[in-house]
Amino acid sequence: MPKIPSSKLKNLIAQWILPLNKNNVIFTTDGATLFCQLCNKHIPCIKKSQITQHVHTSLHQEALNRKLNTSKQLFLSESTSKKNVNEFYEDLCLSFISANIPWYKLQNPQFRAFLEKYIGKHIPDESLLRKNYLPHCYDKTLSNIKNEIGENNIWIAVDETTDINGRYVANLLVGILKSNHPTRSFLLTCKVLEKTNHSTVARFVNDGLKLLWPLGGNDEKVLLMLSDAAPYMVKTGQSLKVFYPNLIHVTCAAHMLNRVAEKVREMYPDVNSLINNIKKVFLKAPYHVQVYKELLPDIPLPPEPVLTRWGTWLEAAVFNCDHFQGLKKVIEELSKQKSPSQSILKCKSVLELKTVENELIFIKTHFLMLITAIKNLEKSNVTLVDSINLIESTIVKLQQIPGENGEKIKIKIEQLQQKNQGLTILKNVAKMLKGNNEIQFVDNFSPTMVTDLQYAPVTSVDVERSFSTYKNILTDRRTKMTPEHMEQNIVVNCFQKGELS
């Protein structure tokens, strides 16, 4: 069959679809292609039989029935451009990512029928969203991040964790440094590392910043790096200074104060034993909980400290101090059982020690402020001056603790401050921002760079929050998600949520 001229084919297609669009606009054309709005599908159209064949397909008939049965006005685009055609799939993909709904839920017949009934559109298969639209949403998110960052000075935060599959996962966050207002942070990349050391992390950071500035030439705009105080992270910061001449590496201030809290736990083994065993007494023990609520009806259960959650051990110690006699009464009652557990017996023996109550009083008196300081440092949008003032006032109070244990804390603080040279630089910046004329400019920093540090963060808690998001996405039911799809998913998810929280 000879090829039909384009001008003639355009007229023929218009004639073929005219009776089909008599009641509702179902088929649209730009003269070169034919598009079915019910099926969200392009139809090859050289012969009229191709249109007839499509009209009689089960996919088209089901879509037509939904169109006739629904009373809801559909917001269908009249444009036939590919961009508008894909808009529904793109929005559906973004919605599922933002709400952390697995795409396999789309295969549920009842859920799928519900969406088709009230949306009036064909619901794509989950594999289509994963293969075609997730990369598109990821690329669009990266483009939005690059546009927001622009040519501004930035700070970065990097950390690593181990996921449910036992892989080493590193996250890189980036944020704008502005002198006049705080800004949000963005998760830039999330990669699986073969092993964790300073060279792999440094390479990960370099590769991540290339996503932000593919052409390079902005190395002097990276002013601040935040991480934990692990030795390989400290070495990573030293390595990166070769590439980024203005980089100040600061180890997380909240983590630094938590190291002091860990020192407190180490100094009081009896209190630590009491806290650990009280946690065991009420863990998965309904009868023990029942006895507790009968004897202490208006008091909540003792908090369960988690070593990876900063300040929770101190919170448990303060709770035990406040309710010492009540806990002693509960443990005494539970020990009357025929065969009390070892945790109950250990609690009873520790509570009988005369020194334990005095130690709890000392901990609450002198270390309660650590809990407040850590929580305040974890807040967002705090000025550098306020953060430094909080850190320095907390350190002054810790250095005034009396006795032998007070001396141990003082030594620990001095050691932590000596290792955190970047924080010392930020303290000088804060003094300059407060108007201290005796402080000189930091290294090669221009006045603009110094003023841009006005809202510089001093903690890496946003990275920890991004890891919480990672673990919420990669549950034990989604362990087969590839690292590439996981990275695309979490980057889009964190961007859509706005502030990491």
N, C-alpha and C positions, 0 to 999 in steps of 0.2 A: 504494500500500500504506500503510495507516495506521501511524502511529508506535507501536512497541511500548513499553509502560510500562517504566521502568528496572528495577523490581523483577522483572517477568516476564522481561525480557531477560537479567538476571543468572542466573536459573534455567535459561534456555534455553542460554546459553553454557556453563554448567557441564555440562549434559547432552551438548552437542555435542562437548566436548573430552574427556569421560570415557573413551570407547574409545581415543582417540588417546594418552592418558596411561596406558594399562593397564600397560605394561612400564617406561616411564621418563617422568618429568615433562618434557614437551616444551612444552606450552602452559600459561600461567598467566594469571590474570585477577583484576582487582580489582572486577569487576562492571560496570565502565564501558568498559574497554579489554581487548583480547586481545594477549598478547605471546608470540612464538615464541622460546624460549631458544636453539634451534639456529641460527637466522638472525639473532639479535639485532635483531629487527624487530617493530614494532607492526602488527597486522593489523586493518583495519576489519571489524567484525563486526556486521552487522545481520541477515544471513541465513546459514544453514548452508553454502550453496554457496560463500560467500567463504572459509570455512575449507578446504573441499574443494579449491577452486581453488589456494590457497596450498600445500597439502600436495603437490600434483602438480607444482609448479614445479621446475625444475632446481636452483635455489638451495637449496631445502629438501631435495631428494633427496640432493644432494652432502653437505650438512651432516649428514643422517641417516646416510649411509654412513660418514662420519668418526666419528660417534658410536658406531656399531656396531663399527667396526674397531679403534678405539683401546682399549688396555688401561689407559691412564693415567686415574686418577681426576681428573675435572674439578672445579675449584672454582667451581661455578655458584651464583650468589646466588639465594635463594628470593624475595627481594624484587622487586617489579615496578615500583619507582619508577624514574623516568627517570635519576636520579643513578647508581644501581647499574648500570643498563643501559649507560651510557656509560663506566663505569670502565675497562673493558678498552681502549677506544679512547684514552682519556686517558693511561693508563699506557704504551700503545704509542707514542703521540706523544712523551711525555716521555723515553722510553728512546731513541728515535731521535735526539732533539735532544741529549740528554746525551752520547751516543756519537758525535755528528756523522755520522750515517748519512743520506745523502740519501733522501728518501721515494720517489724513483723506483725504488729497489731493491725496493720491494714489488711492482713490476710484473714482476720476474723470475719466470718460471713455476716454476723449480725451487725458488727460495727461498720463494716463496709456498706451493707445495705442501708444503714441509718444515714451515713454520709451521702450516699448517692440519692437517697430519697429527699433530703432537705437541702442539699447543695445543688442537685440537679446536674451534676457533671460526672463524667467517668473518673473513678478513683484509680490512679496509677498503681502498678505493682511496686512493692517495696524495693525490688532490685533496680527498677528504673530510677527511683529517687537516690539510691545509694551510688549507683554507677555514673549517672548523668548529672544529677542536680546537686548532690553534696559537693563535688569538686567546684561546680559553678558558684555555689553559695560561699565556699571557702575562698575562692579567688576574689569574689566581690567583697568579702569581709577584709581580706588583706589590703585590697585597694582602698577601702574606707579607712583602715588604720593608717596607711601611708599618707593619705590625704590629711588626716587629722594631725599626724606628727609633723608633716611638712619639713621645714628646715629649722625647727626649734631645737634648743638644747634638750637633752633627754637624760633620764636615769634608767638603769636596768636592774632587775633582780633575778637571780638564778638559784635554783636548788634542785635536788634530785630525791627520788623516793623509789620504793620497790612496789610494783603493782601486784594484783591478785595472781598474775601468771609468773611471778618471780622475776620480772624484767626490771632493769634499771631505767627509770623514766626521768628525764630532765625537762623542766619548764623554764621558759625565758619570758619575763614580763618587761614591758617598756612603758614609760610614762613621760609626759612633757614636763619640763621645768619652766614655770612662769613666775614672774615677779609679782604679778598683781592678783592672781587667783589660783586656787588649787585645781588640779586636773585629775582625771581618772587614769587608771592603768589598763593596759591591754595585754592579753596573753598573745605573744607573737608566734611562738612555736613550742611544740611538745614532741620530743624525740625519745626513742629507745636507744640507750647507750650499751655498747658491748661490755664495757667495764667502766668503773668510776675512778677517775684520777684527774690530775690537773690538766693534762694534755687533751683528754676527750672533752672535758667541760669547756676548756678554752676554745677548742675547735667548734663546739656546739654554739657558743656565744657568737663567734665570728660568722658562722654560717647563718645564724638567726638574724644578725644585723644586716647581712646582705639582702635578706628579704625586704628589709625596710628601705635600704638605700642600695639598689642593685648596681648603680654606677659608681658607688664609693665617693670619696672626697669629703665625707662628713665625720671623719674620725675624731676631730677636735670637739665635736658637739656631744660626745658621750662623757658626761661630767661625773656621774656617780654610779657605783655598782654596789648592790646589797646582796649579802649571802649569809649563811651561818658561819660559825667559827671553826669548821672542820679544817684540818691542816691542808688538805688538797684544795679546798676553796681559797684559803689564804694564798697558796702558791698560784692558783688560777688568776687571782687578782694581780699578783706581781707579773705574771706572764702577759696579761692583757694590757698592762701599762706600756708595753713596747709598741702596741698598735694604736692605743688611744692615749695620747700624751697628757690629756687633762683629767684622766680617770682618778677618782677618789674611791678606794675600796673600803667600805664600812661593813663590819660584821654586825648583824642584827642586835640592836640595843635591848629589845625585849628578851631575846635569847640570852644575852649577857646577864640580865637580872635573873633569868630562870636558872642560870648556872650557879648563882648565889643561893637560890632556893634549893638546888640539888646539894649544895654544900651543907645547908642546914639539915637536910634529910640525912646526910652522911654523919653529921655530928650527934644526932639523937637516935641511935639504933633501937632503943626501947620504944620510943614514940612511933618509929617507923614500923616496928613489929606489931604494935597495937593497931595502927591504921590498916596495915595489910590484912591482918586476921579479922578485923571487924568487917572488912569488905567481903571476906570469904564466908563469914557467919551468915550474912543475909543474901548471898548470891545463890539464886535458884533454891531458896529454902522458904517455902510459903509458911510453914509452921513458925519458924523463927520470926518472920515478918509479922505474923499474927500476934505473937507474944509481945513484940516491940510496940505494935499499935495499941494493944490493950494497956500496957504499962505507961506508954508515952503517947497518948492519943493526939496531942496537938503539936507534936514535933515531927518533922519530916525524917525519912530514913537518912542515915549517914551518907554523905557524898562518896562516890566511888572515884578515887583519884586515878588518873591515867598519866603515866610519866611523859607521854608525848604531848600532853595538853598542859601548857605552862601555867603554873600556879595552883593546880588542882590538889597537889599534896598539901600545900599550906592551907588551903581551904578546908581540907579534911582535918588537919591539926587544930584549926581554930574551932571547928564544929565540935570536936572531941573535948576541947577546953570548956566550951560553953555548956555542954551537956554531959559533963564527966560523971556526975552522980547518977544521972538517969541511965547512962550506958552501963555503969557498974551494976545498977539494979537489974537491968535486962540480962546481962551476962550471968549474973548470980542465979537468976530464975532459970535460964537455959541450961546451966550447969547441973541442975537437979534432975535432968533426964537420966534414964538408965545408962545410956552409953553416949555421952556428949561427944561431939566431934573434937578433933585436935585443935581446930581453930578456936573453939569456945574455951577449951582448957588453957590455950596460950594467952587468950585475951584476959582470962581470969587471973593468971599468974602475973601478967604485966600490970594489970590494974591494982594489984596488991602491993606493987612497989611504991615506996613513999616518994621516990624521986620523980615519977612520971607526971604527976599532977603539977609539980613545980616546973618541970620542963615545958609542959603545955602552956602554962601561964607565961613563961619567958618567951616562947615562940610567938604567942599572940601579941604580947606587949611590944616586941621589937621587930617582928617580921611581917605583921599584918599589912604594912604599907607596901610590901612587895607585890601583893595581889592587886592592889589599886593601881600601882605604877605600871604593871604589865598590861592591865586592861586599858589604861589610858593611852599607852604607847601603841596599842593595837588599833586605835581609832584612826579613821581617815581624815584628810583635809585639815591636819593640824600644822601650824607654822613651825619652822625649824627652831625658832627662838623658844616657843612654848615646850617643844619636845626636849630641847637641851636643858631648859630650866627644870623640867620634871626629873630628868636623869640626874642632874647635879644635886638637886635637893634630896633625892632618894639616897644618893651615895653619901652625902654629908650625914644623914641620919644613921645610915648603916655603920659609918666610921665612928659614931659616938656610942655604939653598943658597948656596955661595960663587960669586964671579966675576960676569962681565958677564951671563951668562944667568940667574944667580940673581936679579939685580936686575930683569931683565925679568919673571921669574915673580912677584916680589914686587909689582911694579906691577900685573900682571894680577889678582892676588888682591885687591888693594885696590879695583880697579875693580869686580870682581864683587861684593864685599861691599857696596860703596856702593849698587849697584843692587838689592840684595836686603834691603830694609829690614825685610821681614817676618821674615827669619831672625834679624835683630838682636833683634826683639821676642821670638822664641822662645828666644833665648839668655838674655834677662832672666827669662823664665818658668822656664827650667831652673835658674837661680841661685836663684830663689824656692823652687822645689821642693827644692833642696839645703839650704835653711835660711838663705840670705843675707838678713838683715833690712834691708840698705841699699837694696834694690830696691823700688820702689813698684809698686802694682798696675797692670796694663796698661790704659790708657785707662779705659773704663767697665766693665771686667771685675769681676764679683763673685768672692769667694773660691772659690765652687763652680765657676765657669767656669775659673779658673786650675788647680784640681786636676783638672778633666776633661781638661786638656791633657797629663796625665802620659804617655799613650801616643800623643800626636799624631805623625803621620808627618811626615817632612821631605823626602820624595821623591815623585815622581809615577809611580813605576815600575809601579804597578798599572794605570794607564791604558795604558802600553806593553804590558803583558801582555794587556790586553783587546783591543788591536789585533792581537796575535798570534792570539788566538782568532778575531777577525773574518776575518783572512786565511786561517785554516784552514777556516772555513766557506765563504767566498766564493772558491772555487777557480775555475779557468778553465772548469770543467765546470758551474758553477752561476751563471754571470754574469747569467742572466735573472731571478734572484730580485729581487723588488721591494724598495725600501728599507723599506717597512712590514713585510713578512715577515722581512727581514733583521734589523730591530730586535727584533721579537718573538722570533726564533730566538736571537739572541746574548744577550739579557737572560735568557731561560730557561736557556740553556746555562751562562752564568756563574754563575747562582744555584744550579743543580744541582751544579756542580763544587765549590762552596764557595769556598775561598781561590783567588784568581787566581794562577796559576803557569804 
